[in-house]
Amino acid sequence: MKKILPRTPGPRSGLLALSLLAVLSHPAAGVSVVVEEGSFPGSSLDLINSGSPDLAAVFLGTGSSGAMHDGSPATYTAWATGDFGFSSVNTFNLDTVANPAGYRISEIEVVTAFGAGGIATGGPFGYWNQRVLIEYSTVGTTDYFELVEYDEGPVEEDPGGYRVTVSEPAFGVDLAYGVDSLRFTILDPRERDDGVVISELDVFGRAEPVPEPGMALLGGLAGLMAMGRRRR
């Protein structure tokens, strides 16, 4: 199942010195959210995996554990049924010492591997929920910008798990540029008296290339032009 959900516009990058394409490309009106049922492996090679050289620091929220980003769907973090109003804010800071221009984020996957981590296959179905707010910050800024908030589950049958994939609908375009931090807020699934299970958070992307001096000047001029257009 594929959805296009709206997001709050944020900068393509926190750096003024970018290529002309990056500066003039505004965020899309929405992101693609695809839900697939079944069993899915977690990645141990993504940017925020525990032990990744691209991960600088992790700040886990209430009820969270390192199982959320250990590369294994067989481990999980669960928030119990009836915890109304809870929110768990989990922040993953990327390494901007090695990569001062930040990172381009191409895709985010959130896996719920029900039954694999000791929760009995077949129920309780209330723990199938994912309600997640995903935000990012860029180099040179202190604010976080909303990428997407989605609310999925519960399922009525037991497919063994499911995966939510967040990506940019336009082919060849990344979700965000110049990113130095990502924030996943796990939220209470609204009116449903159910819990939430997150087996794995995977963030895919690559280091942002540092622009050449000539491109930096061109990017700066493009940025000034874009600001001039917005003032009119």
N, C-alpha and C positions, 0 to 999 in steps of 0.2 A: 504494500500500500504506500503510495507516494502522496505527500502533501507539499504545498508551497506555503510557508508561514512567513508573515511579515517580521521585519526586524527594525530596530532603531538605527538610523544611519550613524555611522561612526567614520573615523578617518581611515583611509586606505593604509596610512602609515603615520607614525609619530615623527618621522624625519621629513624635513623640508627638502633635503637633498636627495631626491628620487628621480627616477627616469620620468620622461614626459608621460608615458603610458600610465604609470602608477599614480601620478598626481592627478591626471584628468579622469581616471576611472573612479566613478563614485560607486558606493556599495549598491548592490541590487536591491530591489524592493522587497525581496523575500529570499529565503533559503529553502532548499529541498530537504524534506524530512521523509526518509524511507523506512518503513517498519517491515522486517522480515522475520518470520517465525522459523524456529529450528534450533539446532545446536551450532554455535559459532565459536571458533578459537579466539582467544585474546592475543594481541600482538606484544611481543617483547622488544620490538624494534622501534616503537613509536617515540615521540618526543618526550612524553611525560612518564614513560615506564620507569619503575624503580631501578636505579642504577644507570639510567641513560646519561651519557655525557652532556646532553643538551638540557638536562633538568638541574636547576641551581638550588631550588628550595621548595619545600612542600609544607603547607599549613592546612591540616585536616580539621574539619568541623565536627560538631556534635554527633557522636555515634559512628563516625567514619573510621576506617582503618586502612592500612596500607594495601589490603587486598583489592582495593579499588583500582590499583595501577601496578599490579605485580606481574602482569602478562599471562595470568592463568584464570580461565573462567571457572575453574574448580573451587576457587575461593571467592568470597562475596562479603558484602556489607549489607545488613538488613536493618530497616527501621520498622518497629513493630506496629501491628494493627492497633488503631486507637490512639496513636500519638498525634492528635489533632493539633494543627498549628505549628508543627515543627518545621525547622529549616536548618540545613547543615551546609555551611559555606566552606568549600574546599578550593584552595588557591595553589596553583602550580606556576612557579616563577621559572622562566627559561634563562639559559646562560647567555647574557649579553656582554660578558667579558670576552669570551671567545668569538662571539658573533654580535658586535656592537650595533648592527643595523636591525637586529631582531630576526624574526622568522615569518615565513609565509605559511599560513595554515590552509591545507587543501581539503581535509576531511576529518570529521570527528565521528567516532563510533562509541556507542554505549551499549554494553552487552548485559543481558540478564540470563544467566545459565541456570535455570531452575532445575533442581534435582542433582546437579553436578557437585554442589558444594555442601551436601549433607541435608538440604531441605528435601523432604520426601517428594519424589516425582508423583504427580497426581493431586497435589494440593498442599497447603491451602492456597487457593487461587488468588486470595487477597494480596499475596506478596508478589504478584506479577507486575505491579505498577512501576512505571517510571514517570515521574514529573520532575523535570530538570530545567533550570535556567542556566544558559551558557553565556558567559561574558568574556571579553578580552580587553587587555590594555596594550598600548603601543609604546614604543621607545620614545622618551621625551614627554610622556604624559603621565598623570597620576590617576586619571579617571578610567573607569571601566565602561565599556560600551556593550549593550545587549546584542548578542548574535541571534539567539532564538530562545523561546521558552515553549516546551511541548509537554503534553500530558497523554500518556499511553497506558492502556490496560484498564481493568484486568481482562484476561482472555477467559473464555468459557471452556476451552479444552486445553489439554496439556501437550504442547508441541515440543517440549524439552528445553525451551528457551526462546529468546528473541533478541534481535539487534535493531537499534535505531541508528541510522546513518544520516549525518547532517553534512550537506555539501552545497556548493554553489550551483544553481540551475544552469548557468551559462557554461558551455563547454570551454575548457582551458582557462577558466578564471578561478582564482583562489578565494577562499572565504574571507581572509583578512591578511593584511600585509604589515610588516614591521612590528609584529607582536612580541611582547616581552613577558606576558603573563596571561594565564587563563584561569577563569573562576567558574566552578560548577556548583550551583546551589541546588541541593536536593530538597524538594518541597513536599509538603503534605498533599496527598492526592485529592484535594478539594473536599467534596461532600462524601466521598466514599470512605467507609470505615475500614480501610485497608492499609497494608504496609507497603513498603518499597524495598526492592532488592536491586543492588547494582553489583554486578560481578566484575566488570572491567570498563575502565575509561581509556580510550585510545585516541590520541591526537596525532594526525599525520601531517607532515610538512617538511620544510627544509629551511636552511639558513638563508636569510635575505642577503643577496649580493651587495657588497659595498660599492656604490656608484663611483665611476671614474670622475675626476675633477670636472671635465667638460660636461658630463651628464649631470653632475651636481648643480652646475650653473644653470643648465637648461631646465632642470627640475625646479630650481628656485624661481626662475622667471615664469614657468608654467603655474607655479603655486600662486604667485602674485597676480597673474592674469585671472586665475580661477576666483581668487578673493575679490578682485575688482568686479567680476561678473555677478557675484553674489550680492554685492553692495547696491547694485542698480535696482 
